[in-house]
């Protein structure tokens, strides 16, 4: 388990900038660098037996440390938010409108709900 954690820790060190910014691509004289919003999370686990090889009857309750165990988990999300486009020495950020609209939906819903509550409170 410790070796697995060390391996994953070493692998996640390279996630940062490499995942958020893609490799530059040149198309028709313009250099394009894709940009994404990236986050990830990992879990872990471990377990030991207080007496290795011991059996527990089905009617007995397991206490802390009576069972072996392992575990792990992980996940991540990447949302493309746009690209930096460089032409003639000038760089410009061009957003991905579909992603921006999808990400803004919860904000718009929350703002509408809050505004309706405020108006309802002011009418009373």
N, CA, C and O atoms as a MOPAC input file, in Angstrom:
PM7 MOZYME 1SCF
protein

 N      0.82700 1    -1.20000 1     0.00000 1
 C      0.00000 1     0.00000 1     0.00000 1
 C      0.86700 1     1.25800 1     0.00000 1
 O      0.58200 1     2.21100 1    -0.72600 1
 N      1.92000 1     1.26300 1     0.81100 1
 C      2.77800 1     2.44800 1     0.87200 1
 C      3.43300 1     2.70700 1    -0.47700 1
 O      3.57800 1     3.85700 1    -0.89100 1
 N      3.82800 1     1.64100 1    -1.16000 1
 C      4.44400 1     1.78400 1    -2.46800 1
 C      3.45500 1     2.36900 1    -3.46800 1
 O      3.83800 1     3.18600 1    -4.30500 1
 N      2.18800 1     1.96400 1    -3.39400 1
 C      1.15300 1     2.49700 1    -4.27200 1
 C      0.95400 1     3.98600 1    -4.02800 1
 O      0.82300 1     4.76200 1    -4.97400 1
 N      0.93000 1     4.38500 1    -2.76600 1
 C      0.74700 1     5.80100 1    -2.42900 1
 C      1.91200 1     6.62800 1    -2.94500 1
 O      1.70500 1     7.71700 1    -3.48000 1
 N      3.14200 1     6.12700 1    -2.79400 1
 C      4.30200 1     6.85100 1    -3.30200 1
 C      4.25300 1     6.98500 1    -4.81600 1
 O      4.58400 1     8.03700 1    -5.36200 1
 N      3.84100 1     5.92300 1    -5.49000 1
 C      3.74000 1     5.95000 1    -6.95000 1
 C      2.70800 1     6.97600 1    -7.40100 1
 O      2.96700 1     7.74300 1    -8.32900 1
 N      1.54000 1     7.00300 1    -6.75800 1
 C      0.49800 1     7.96700 1    -7.12400 1
 C      0.91000 1     9.39400 1    -6.79100 1
 O      0.59100 1    10.32300 1    -7.53300 1
 N      1.61500 1     9.57200 1    -5.68300 1
 C      2.09200 1    10.91000 1    -5.32200 1
 C      3.05100 1    11.43500 1    -6.38100 1
 O      2.96200 1    12.59500 1    -6.78300 1
 N      3.96800 1    10.58300 1    -6.83300 1
 C      4.90100 1    11.00100 1    -7.88700 1
 C      4.16600 1    11.30700 1    -9.18700 1
 O      4.52900 1    12.24700 1    -9.89500 1
 N      3.14000 1    10.52700 1    -9.50600 1
 C      2.38700 1    10.75100 1   -10.74300 1
 C      1.58400 1    12.04100 1   -10.69700 1
 O      1.47200 1    12.72700 1   -11.71300 1
 N      1.02100 1    12.39000 1    -9.53900 1
 C      0.17900 1    13.58400 1    -9.45000 1
 C      0.98100 1    14.87700 1    -9.44500 1
 O      0.41400 1    15.94800 1    -9.66300 1
 N      2.26400 1    14.80500 1    -9.20500 1
 C      3.08400 1    16.02700 1    -9.25000 1
 C      3.11800 1    16.63200 1   -10.64400 1
 O      3.30800 1    17.84000 1   -10.78800 1
 N      2.93800 1    15.81900 1   -11.66200 1
 C      2.99000 1    16.31500 1   -13.03800 1
 C      1.62600 1    16.75000 1   -13.55700 1
 O      1.52400 1    17.23700 1   -14.68300 1
 N      0.57700 1    16.58000 1   -12.75600 1
 C     -0.77500 1    16.91400 1   -13.22600 1
 C     -0.94500 1    18.41500 1   -13.41500 1
 O     -1.48100 1    18.82900 1   -14.44400 1
 N     -0.52300 1    19.23400 1   -12.49300 1
 C     -0.70400 1    20.67400 1   -12.45700 1
 C     -0.79800 1    21.40300 1   -13.77400 1
 O     -1.83400 1    21.35800 1   -14.43700 1
 N      0.26200 1    22.07200 1   -14.16300 1
 C      0.27600 1    22.92200 1   -15.34600 1
 C      0.09500 1    22.10600 1   -16.62400 1
 O     -0.55100 1    22.57000 1   -17.56300 1
 N      0.65100 1    20.90800 1   -16.67200 1
 C      0.53300 1    20.07900 1   -17.86300 1
 C     -0.89700 1    19.70600 1   -18.18600 1
 O     -1.23900 1    19.52100 1   -19.35400 1
 N     -1.73600 1    19.59200 1   -17.17500 1
 C     -3.14300 1    19.25400 1   -17.40300 1
 C     -3.97900 1    20.49700 1   -17.69500 1
 O     -4.94300 1    20.42500 1   -18.45700 1
 N     -3.62500 1    21.62700 1   -17.10500 1
 C     -4.40800 1    22.84700 1   -17.29300 1
 C     -4.12400 1    23.52300 1   -18.62700 1
 O     -5.02000 1    24.13000 1   -19.21400 1
 N     -2.89600 1    23.42700 1   -19.11200 1
 C     -2.51200 1    24.03300 1   -20.37800 1
 C     -2.02300 1    22.94600 1   -21.32000 1
 O     -1.11800 1    22.18500 1   -20.97700 1
 N     -2.61200 1    22.86900 1   -22.49700 1
 C     -2.21200 1    21.86500 1   -23.47900 1
 C     -0.97400 1    22.29000 1   -24.24800 1
 O     -0.46600 1    23.39800 1   -24.08000 1
 N     -0.50400 1    21.39400 1   -25.08500 1
 C      0.65800 1    21.70000 1   -25.92400 1
 C      0.27500 1    22.73200 1   -26.98400 1
 O     -0.80900 1    22.64600 1   -27.55900 1
 N      1.14900 1    23.70500 1   -27.25000 1
 C      0.87200 1    24.70700 1   -28.28600 1
 C      0.75200 1    24.05500 1   -29.67000 1
 O      1.50300 1    23.14000 1   -30.01000 1
 N     -0.20500 1    24.54800 1   -30.45100 1
 C     -0.43400 1    24.06800 1   -31.81200 1
 C     -0.42900 1    25.28600 1   -32.73000 1
 O     -1.04900 1    26.30300 1   -32.41800 1
 N      0.26800 1    25.18600 1   -33.86000 1
 C      0.30800 1    26.29300 1   -34.82000 1
 C     -0.57900 1    25.95600 1   -36.00800 1
 O     -0.38800 1    24.94100 1   -36.67900 1
 N     -1.56800 1    26.83900 1   -36.26100 1
 C     -2.50200 1    26.67800 1   -37.38200 1
 C     -2.60200 1    28.01000 1   -38.10800 1
 O     -2.95400 1    29.02000 1   -37.49900 1
 N     -2.29900 1    28.02600 1   -39.39900 1
 C     -2.38000 1    29.23400 1   -40.24400 1
 C     -1.65700 1    30.42500 1   -39.61500 1
 O     -2.17100 1    31.54300 1   -39.64100 1
 N     -0.48300 1    30.19700 1   -39.05700 1
 C      0.30900 1    31.28200 1   -38.49800 1
 C     -0.09200 1    31.69200 1   -37.09900 1
 O      0.55800 1    32.56200 1   -36.51900 1
 N     -1.13100 1    31.10600 1   -36.52900 1
 C     -1.56000 1    31.41600 1   -35.16600 1
 C     -1.17000 1    30.26900 1   -34.24100 1
 O     -1.33700 1    29.09900 1   -34.58200 1
 N     -0.65400 1    30.61400 1   -33.07900 1
 C     -0.31000 1    29.60500 1   -32.08100 1
 C     -1.44700 1    29.52600 1   -31.07400 1
 O     -1.86000 1    30.53600 1   -30.50400 1
 N     -1.94900 1    28.30400 1   -30.86100 1
 C     -3.09200 1    28.09100 1   -29.97800 1
 C     -2.64900 1    27.22600 1   -28.80900 1
 O     -2.05000 1    26.16800 1   -29.00000 1
 N     -2.95300 1    27.68900 1   -27.57500 1
 C     -2.65500 1    26.92900 1   -26.36400 1
 C     -3.98900 1    26.68600 1   -25.64900 1
 O     -4.57000 1    27.62400 1   -25.10500 1
 N     -4.48400 1    25.43500 1   -25.64100 1
 C     -5.74500 1    25.14800 1   -24.97000 1
 C     -5.61000 1    25.25300 1   -23.45200 1
 O     -4.57000 1    24.92500 1   -22.88200 1
 N     -6.68800 1    25.71900 1   -22.80700 1
 C     -6.71300 1    25.91600 1   -21.35600 1
 C     -7.91100 1    25.16200 1   -20.78200 1
 O     -9.00600 1    25.19500 1   -21.34300 1
 N     -7.68800 1    24.48500 1   -19.66100 1
 C     -8.76300 1    23.73800 1   -19.00700 1
 C     -8.73900 1    24.00000 1   -17.50900 1
 O     -7.69400 1    24.30500 1   -16.93500 1
 N     -9.89600 1    23.87700 1   -16.89200 1
 C    -10.02400 1    23.93100 1   -15.44200 1
 C     -9.93100 1    22.48300 1   -14.97100 1
 O    -10.75300 1    21.65200 1   -15.35800 1
 N     -8.92600 1    22.17100 1   -14.13300 1
 C     -8.64600 1    20.78600 1   -13.74900 1
 C     -8.60700 1    20.67400 1   -12.24300 1
 O     -8.00400 1    21.50600 1   -11.56600 1
 N     -9.26300 1    19.62500 1   -11.70500 1
 C     -9.08000 1    19.28900 1   -10.30400 1
 C     -9.20400 1    17.78700 1   -10.13500 1
 O     -9.85800 1    17.09800 1   -10.91900 1
 N     -8.55300 1    17.29900 1    -9.08100 1
 C     -8.55700 1    15.86000 1    -8.83700 1
 C     -8.53300 1    15.60200 1    -7.34500 1
 O     -8.19800 1    16.48300 1    -6.55300 1
 N     -8.89000 1    14.39100 1    -6.97100 1
 C     -8.88100 1    14.00000 1    -5.57100 1
 C     -8.56500 1    12.52100 1    -5.44700 1
 O     -8.86000 1    11.73000 1    -6.34300 1
 N     -7.96900 1    12.16200 1    -4.33800 1
 C     -7.60600 1    10.78100 1    -4.10000 1
 C     -7.94200 1    10.40900 1    -2.66500 1
 O     -8.05400 1    11.28000 1    -1.80200 1
 N     -8.09800 1     9.14500 1    -2.41700 1
 C     -8.38600 1     8.63900 1    -1.08200 1
 C     -7.33100 1     7.64000 1    -0.67900 1
 O     -6.25700 1     7.58600 1    -1.27700 1
 N     -7.62600 1     6.86000 1     0.31800 1
 C     -6.66000 1     5.87100 1     0.77800 1
 C     -7.30700 1     4.93500 1     1.77000 1
 O     -8.52000 1     4.98300 1     1.97300 1
 N     -6.53900 1     4.11400 1     2.37100 1
 C     -7.04700 1     3.19600 1     3.37100 1
 C     -5.98300 1     2.20700 1     3.75400 1
 O     -4.93800 1     2.11600 1     3.11000 1
 N     -6.25000 1     1.47200 1     4.79900 1
 C     -5.33400 1     0.44900 1     5.26500 1
 C     -6.04300 1    -0.33100 1     6.34900 1
 O     -7.07600 1     0.11200 1     6.85200 1
 N     -5.53400 1    -1.43900 1     6.70500 1
 C     -6.10700 1    -2.23700 1     7.78300 1
 C     -5.11400 1    -3.27200 1     8.23900 1
 O     -4.22300 1    -3.66500 1     7.48600 1
 N     -5.26300 1    -3.71100 1     9.45900 1
 C     -4.39100 1    -4.74500 1     9.99900 1
 C     -5.22500 1    -5.70900 1    10.82100 1
 O     -6.34100 1    -5.38300 1    11.22700 1
 N     -4.68400 1    -6.90000 1    11.06900 1
 C     -5.34200 1    -7.87700 1    11.92500 1
 C     -4.59600 1    -7.93000 1    13.24500 1
 O     -3.36500 1    -7.95500 1    13.26700 1
 N     -5.34100 1    -7.94600 1    14.35500 1
 C     -4.67400 1    -8.00800 1    15.65200 1
 C     -4.03300 1    -9.36800 1    15.87400 1
 O     -3.02000 1    -9.47100 1    16.56500 1
 N     -4.61800 1   -10.41800 1    15.29200 1
 C     -4.01800 1   -11.74700 1    15.39000 1
 C     -4.13200 1   -12.41400 1    14.02100 1
 O     -5.16600 1   -13.00700 1    13.71300 1
 N     -3.09000 1   -12.32700 1    13.19700 1
 C     -3.15100 1   -12.88300 1    11.84500 1
 C     -3.52200 1   -14.36700 1    11.85800 1
 O     -3.01300 1   -15.14300 1    12.66800 1
 N     -4.41300 1   -14.74100 1    10.94800 1
 C     -4.82400 1   -16.12600 1    10.83600 1
 C     -5.96200 1   -16.51100 1    11.76000 1
 O     -6.46300 1   -17.63100 1    11.66800 1
 N     -6.38900 1   -15.62300 1    12.64600 1
 C     -7.47000 1   -15.94600 1    13.57100 1
 C     -8.79900 1   -15.89700 1    12.84000 1
 O     -8.98700 1   -15.08600 1    11.93300 1
 N     -9.71500 1   -16.76000 1    13.23200 1
 C    -11.04700 1   -16.77800 1    12.63600 1
 C    -12.03000 1   -16.18000 1    13.61800 1
 O    -11.82800 1   -16.23900 1    14.83100 1
 N    -13.09400 1   -15.60400 1    13.08700 1
 C    -14.11700 1   -14.97800 1    13.90700 1
 C    -15.43700 1   -15.65500 1    13.59200 1
 O    -15.81100 1   -15.77400 1    12.42500 1
 N    -16.14700 1   -16.10100 1    14.62200 1
 C    -17.45300 1   -16.73400 1    14.41700 1
 C    -18.43100 1   -15.69500 1    13.90500 1
 O    -18.28200 1   -14.50300 1    14.17500 1
 N    -19.44200 1   -16.15700 1    13.15800 1
 C    -20.39000 1   -15.23400 1    12.54800 1
 C    -21.18900 1   -14.45300 1    13.57900 1
 O    -21.69500 1   -13.37300 1    13.27500 1
 N    -21.31400 1   -14.98400 1    14.80500 1
 C    -22.08200 1   -14.27200 1    15.82600 1
 C    -21.24200 1   -13.23700 1    16.56300 1
 O    -21.78400 1   -12.35900 1    17.23400 1
 N    -19.90300 1   -13.33700 1    16.44000 1
 C    -19.02600 1   -12.38000 1    17.10500 1
 C    -18.95900 1   -11.08500 1    16.30600 1
 O    -19.03900 1   -11.08500 1    15.07800 1
 N    -18.81300 1    -9.99400 1    17.02600 1
 C    -18.64300 1    -8.70400 1    16.35900 1
 C    -17.15900 1    -8.43300 1    16.20100 1
 O    -16.36100 1    -8.74500 1    17.08500 1
 N    -16.80100 1    -7.85800 1    15.08100 1
 C    -15.40800 1    -7.51500 1    14.84000 1
 C    -15.06800 1    -6.24600 1    15.59000 1
 O    -15.83100 1    -5.28100 1    15.55900 1
 N    -13.95100 1    -6.24000 1    16.25000 1
 C    -13.47000 1    -5.05000 1    16.92500 1
 C    -12.48100 1    -4.32500 1    16.04300 1
 O    -12.14500 1    -4.78400 1    14.95100 1
 N    -12.02100 1    -3.19400 1    16.52600 1
 C    -11.04600 1    -2.42600 1    15.76000 1
 C     -9.77900 1    -3.24300 1    15.58400 1
 O     -9.22800 1    -3.73800 1    16.56700 1
 N     -9.31000 1    -3.39400 1    14.37500 1
 C     -8.08500 1    -4.11700 1    14.09300 1
 C     -8.25100 1    -5.61600 1    13.95500 1
 O     -7.25200 1    -6.32400 1    13.82800 1
 N     -9.49500 1    -6.14000 1    13.97500 1
 C     -9.70900 1    -7.57800 1    13.85400 1
 C     -9.75600 1    -8.06400 1    12.41200 1
 O     -9.76200 1    -9.27200 1    12.17800 1
 N     -9.78800 1    -7.17300 1    11.45600 1
 C     -9.92300 1    -7.59200 1    10.05600 1
 C     -8.85300 1    -6.92600 1     9.21200 1
 O     -8.40700 1    -5.81600 1     9.50400 1
 N     -8.45300 1    -7.61900 1     8.16500 1
 C     -7.51900 1    -7.03400 1     7.20200 1
 C     -8.28400 1    -6.10400 1     6.27300 1
 O     -9.50100 1    -6.22100 1     6.13100 1
 N     -7.57900 1    -5.19500 1     5.65200 1
 C     -8.24700 1    -4.31200 1     4.70800 1
 C     -7.26500 1    -3.53100 1     3.87200 1
 O     -6.09500 1    -3.38700 1     4.22900 1
 N     -7.73600 1    -3.04800 1     2.79500 1
 C     -6.98200 1    -2.17500 1     1.90400 1
 C     -8.01000 1    -1.22300 1     1.29600 1
 O     -9.20400 1    -1.33300 1     1.57600 1
 N     -7.56800 1    -0.33400 1     0.50600 1
 C     -8.50700 1     0.54100 1    -0.17100 1
 C     -7.80400 1     1.67200 1    -0.86600 1
 O     -6.65100 1     1.98800 1    -0.57100 1
 N     -8.49000 1     2.26000 1    -1.76400 1
 C     -7.98100 1     3.45200 1    -2.43400 1
 C     -9.08500 1     3.97900 1    -3.31900 1
 O    -10.04800 1     3.26300 1    -3.59100 1
 N     -8.97600 1     5.18300 1    -3.76400 1
 C     -9.94200 1     5.77000 1    -4.67400 1
 C     -9.32400 1     6.98400 1    -5.32600 1
 O     -8.28100 1     7.47300 1    -4.89200 1
 N     -9.95100 1     7.45200 1    -6.33500 1
 C     -9.42300 1     8.62900 1    -7.00000 1
 C    -10.33800 1     9.06900 1    -8.12200 1
 O    -11.18200 1     8.30800 1    -8.59400 1
 N    -10.16000 1    10.28000 1    -8.52900 1
 C    -10.96200 1    10.79300 1    -9.62500 1
 C    -10.49600 1    12.18600 1   -10.00700 1
 O     -9.69400 1    12.80500 1    -9.30800 1
 N    -11.00100 1    12.65300 1   -11.10100 1
 C    -10.63100 1    13.98000 1   -11.54900 1
 C    -11.59100 1    14.49000 1   -12.60300 1
 O    -12.34800 1    13.72600 1   -13.20300 1
 N    -11.54600 1    15.79500 1   -12.81700 1
 C    -12.42200 1    16.44900 1   -13.79600 1
 C    -11.59200 1    17.47100 1   -14.56500 1
 O    -10.72700 1    18.14000 1   -13.99800 1
 N    -11.85900 1    17.58000 1   -15.83600 1
 C    -11.20600 1    18.57400 1   -16.67200 1
 C    -12.26400 1    19.23500 1   -17.55400 1
 O    -12.94300 1    18.55900 1   -18.32700 1
 N    -12.40200 1    20.54700 1   -17.43800 1
 C    -13.38100 1    21.30100 1   -18.22500 1
 C    -12.62700 1    22.26500 1   -19.14300 1
 O    -11.93500 1    23.15800 1   -18.65400 1
 N    -12.74800 1    22.10300 1   -20.46600 1
 C    -12.06300 1    23.03000 1   -21.37900 1
 C    -12.73200 1    24.40400 1   -21.32900 1
 O    -13.91000 1    24.53800 1   -21.66000 1
 N    -11.97900 1    25.41600 1   -20.91700 1
 C    -12.59000 1    26.73500 1   -20.76900 1
 C    -12.20700 1    27.70400 1   -21.87400 1
 O    -12.78600 1    28.78700 1   -21.95900 1
 N    -11.25400 1    27.35100 1   -22.72000 1
 C    -10.89600 1    28.24500 1   -23.81700 1
 C     -9.49600 1    27.98100 1   -24.31600 1
 O     -8.93400 1    26.90700 1   -24.10600 1
 N     -8.94000 1    28.98500 1   -24.98500 1
 C     -7.59300 1    28.85600 1   -25.53600 1
 C     -6.96100 1    30.24000 1   -25.65800 1
 O     -7.64000 1    31.24000 1   -25.89200 1
 N     -5.63300 1    30.26300 1   -25.49100 1
 C     -4.86800 1    31.46900 1   -25.78600 1
 C     -4.44400 1    31.38300 1   -27.25000 1
 O     -3.83300 1    30.40400 1   -27.67600 1
 N     -4.77900 1    32.42300 1   -28.00800 1
 C     -4.44100 1    32.46900 1   -29.42300 1
 C     -3.46700 1    33.62500 1   -29.63700 1
 O     -3.75400 1    34.77100 1   -29.29000 1
 N     -2.30600 1    33.30200 1   -30.21800 1
 C     -1.28500 1    34.32100 1   -30.47900 1
 C     -1.13800 1    34.50800 1   -31.98400 1
 O     -0.80500 1    33.57400 1   -32.71300 1
 N     -1.39800 1    35.75400 1   -32.43800 1
 C     -1.23300 1    36.13300 1   -33.85600 1
 C     -0.44900 1    37.43000 1   -33.91100 1
 O     -0.74400 1    38.37700 1   -33.18300 1
 N      0.52200 1    37.46400 1   -34.75400 1
 C      1.32500 1    38.67200 1   -34.95900 1
 C      1.87600 1    39.23000 1   -33.64300 1
 O      1.94500 1    40.44700 1   -33.46900 1
 N      2.26100 1    38.36600 1   -32.73700 1
 C      2.85500 1    38.79200 1   -31.46700 1
 C      1.86600 1    39.22800 1   -30.40800 1
 O      2.28000 1    39.58500 1   -29.30500 1
 N      0.57500 1    39.21500 1   -30.69800 1
 C     -0.43500 1    39.61600 1   -29.71100 1
 C     -1.21900 1    38.38600 1   -29.25700 1
 O     -1.76400 1    37.64900 1   -30.07800 1
 N     -1.27000 1    38.17400 1   -27.94600 1
 C     -1.99900 1    37.03300 1   -27.38900 1
 C     -3.38500 1    37.47500 1   -26.93200 1
 O     -3.56600 1    38.56600 1   -26.39000 1
 N     -4.35700 1    36.59300 1   -27.16900 1
 C     -5.74500 1    36.89300 1   -26.80200 1
 C     -6.38300 1    35.60300 1   -26.28400 1
 O     -6.19200 1    34.53500 1   -26.86500 1
 N     -7.14500 1    35.70700 1   -25.18300 1
 C     -7.86100 1    34.54300 1   -24.65700 1
 C     -9.22900 1    34.46500 1   -25.32700 1
 O     -9.97800 1    35.44200 1   -25.32500 1
 N     -9.55500 1    33.31500 1   -25.89500 1
 C    -10.86800 1    33.10400 1   -26.51000 1
 C    -11.58700 1    32.01300 1   -25.72700 1
 O    -11.17900 1    30.85200 1   -25.76200 1
 N    -12.66500 1    32.38100 1   -25.01500 1
 C    -13.34900 1    31.41100 1   -24.15400 1
 C    -14.14100 1    30.38100 1   -24.95500 1
 O    -14.56300 1    30.64400 1   -26.08100 1
 N    -14.33500 1    29.21700 1   -24.36400 1
 C    -15.20000 1    28.17600 1   -24.90300 1
 C    -16.60100 1    28.47200 1   -24.37000 1
 O    -16.89500 1    28.18900 1   -23.20900 1
 N    -17.45500 1    29.03100 1   -25.20100 1
 C    -18.76200 1    29.50200 1   -24.74800 1
 C    -19.65900 1    28.38100 1   -24.23400 1
 O    -20.42600 1    28.59200 1   -23.29400 1
 N    -19.57700 1    27.20000 1   -24.82800 1
 C    -20.40400 1    26.07600 1   -24.37200 1
 C    -20.05600 1    25.71200 1   -22.92900 1
 O    -20.95000 1    25.51900 1   -22.10500 1
 N    -18.76100 1    25.61700 1   -22.62100 1
 C    -18.33300 1    25.29400 1   -21.25800 1
 C    -18.71400 1    26.40600 1   -20.28800 1
 O    -19.17100 1    26.13500 1   -19.17700 1
 N    -18.52900 1    27.65100 1   -20.70200 1
 C    -18.88000 1    28.76300 1   -19.81200 1
 C    -20.37300 1    28.78100 1   -19.50600 1
 O    -20.76700 1    29.06000 1   -18.37300 1
 N    -21.20400 1    28.48900 1   -20.49700 1
 C    -22.64800 1    28.42300 1   -20.25700 1
 C    -22.99300 1    27.26700 1   -19.32600 1
 O    -23.81500 1    27.42500 1   -18.42300 1
 N    -22.38100 1    26.11800 1   -19.53300 1
 C    -22.65700 1    24.95600 1   -18.68500 1
 C    -22.22800 1    25.19700 1   -17.24500 1
 O    -22.92800 1    24.79900 1   -16.31500 1
 N    -21.09200 1    25.83900 1   -17.05400 1
 C    -20.60300 1    26.11900 1   -15.70700 1
 C    -21.44000 1    27.21200 1   -15.03700 1
 O    -21.58200 1    27.21200 1   -13.81400 1
 N    -21.98800 1    28.13200 1   -15.81100 1
 C    -22.73900 1    29.24700 1   -15.22800 1
 C    -24.17000 1    28.87500 1   -14.84400 1
 O    -24.82400 1    29.64700 1   -14.14200 1
 N    -24.67300 1    27.73300 1   -15.27200 1
 C    -26.05800 1    27.34700 1   -14.95600 1
 C    -26.31600 1    27.30700 1   -13.45400 1
 O    -27.30800 1    27.88800 1   -13.01500 1
 N    -25.47600 1    26.65100 1   -12.62700 1
 C    -25.74100 1    26.66200 1   -11.18700 1
 C    -25.72700 1    28.06800 1   -10.57900 1
 O    -26.49600 1    28.35800 1    -9.66300 1
 N    -24.85900 1    28.92900 1   -11.08500 1
 C    -24.79500 1    30.30700 1   -10.57300 1
 C    -26.08100 1    31.05200 1   -10.90700 1
 O    -26.62000 1    31.76700 1   -10.06200 1
 N    -26.57200 1    30.89300 1   -12.11900 1
 C    -27.80200 1    31.57400 1   -12.53500 1
 C    -29.00300 1    31.06000 1   -11.74900 1
 O    -29.85200 1    31.84800 1   -11.33100 1
 N    -29.08200 1    29.74600 1   -11.54400 1
 C    -30.19300 1    29.16800 1   -10.77900 1
 C    -30.16600 1    29.67100 1    -9.34200 1
 O    -31.20300 1    30.05100 1    -8.79700 1
 N    -28.98600 1    29.67600 1    -8.72400 1
 C    -28.86300 1    30.14500 1    -7.34400 1
 C    -29.20300 1    31.62700 1    -7.23200 1
 O    -29.86900 1    32.03300 1    -6.27900 1
 N    -28.76300 1    32.43200 1    -8.17700 1
 C    -29.07200 1    33.86400 1    -8.15100 1
 C    -30.56500 1    34.09500 1    -8.30900 1
 O    -31.13100 1    34.93900 1    -7.61400 1
 N    -31.21600 1    33.36700 1    -9.20500 1
 C    -32.66600 1    33.50300 1    -9.38400 1
 C    -33.43100 1    33.08300 1    -8.14700 1
 O    -34.38400 1    33.75300 1    -7.74900 1
 N    -33.02400 1    31.97400 1    -7.52900 1
 C    -33.68000 1    31.51000 1    -6.30500 1
 C    -33.51600 1    32.54500 1    -5.18700 1
 O    -34.47100 1    32.85200 1    -4.47400 1
 N    -32.28200 1    33.08700 1    -5.04000 1
 C    -32.02600 1    34.08500 1    -3.99700 1
 C    -32.82500 1    35.35100 1    -4.24000 1
 O    -33.39100 1    35.91900 1    -3.30600 1
 N    -32.87700 1    35.79900 1    -5.48900 1
 C    -33.61700 1    37.01000 1    -5.80800 1
 C    -35.10500 1    36.83900 1    -5.52500 1
 O    -35.74500 1    37.75900 1    -5.01600 1
 N    -35.66400 1    35.67500 1    -5.84600 1
 C    -37.09000 1    35.44900 1    -5.55700 1
 C    -37.35200 1    35.44500 1    -4.05600 1
 O    -38.39200 1    35.93500 1    -3.61600 1
 N    -36.44300 1    34.90700 1    -3.26800 1
 C    -36.59700 1    34.91500 1    -1.80400 1
 C    -36.51000 1    36.33200 1    -1.24500 1
 O    -37.26400 1    36.69200 1    -0.34000 1
 N    -35.59300 1    37.13600 1    -1.78100 1
 C    -35.44700 1    38.51800 1    -1.31600 1
 C    -36.69500 1    39.31500 1    -1.64200 1
 O    -37.18200 1    40.05900 1    -0.79000 1
 N    -37.22900 1    39.18400 1    -2.84800 1
 C    -38.43800 1    39.90800 1    -3.24700 1
 C    -39.61500 1    39.47700 1    -2.38200 1
 O    -40.40700 1    40.31400 1    -1.94900 1
 N    -39.73500 1    38.17300 1    -2.12700 1
 C    -40.82000 1    37.65600 1    -1.28900 1
 C    -40.71600 1    38.20800 1     0.13000 1
 O    -41.73500 1    38.52600 1     0.74300 1
 N    -39.48500 1    38.32600 1     0.66600 1
 C    -39.28500 1    38.85000 1     2.02200 1
 C    -39.61100 1    40.33900 1     2.07300 1
 O    -40.15000 1    40.81700 1     3.07100 1
 N    -39.29300 1    41.07800 1     1.01300 1
 C    -39.56900 1    42.51700 1     1.00600 1
 C    -41.05000 1    42.82300 1     0.87400 1
 O    -41.49300 1    43.88100 1     1.32000 1
 N    -41.83500 1    41.92600 1     0.27300 1
 C    -43.27500 1    42.14700 1     0.12000 1
 C    -44.00900 1    41.99000 1     1.45100 1
 O    -45.08100 1    42.56900 1     1.63000 1
 N    -43.46300 1    41.23400 1     2.37000 1
 C    -44.14700 1    40.99200 1     3.65000 1
 C    -44.15000 1    42.15900 1     4.54600 1
 O    -44.69100 1    42.08900 1     5.64900 1

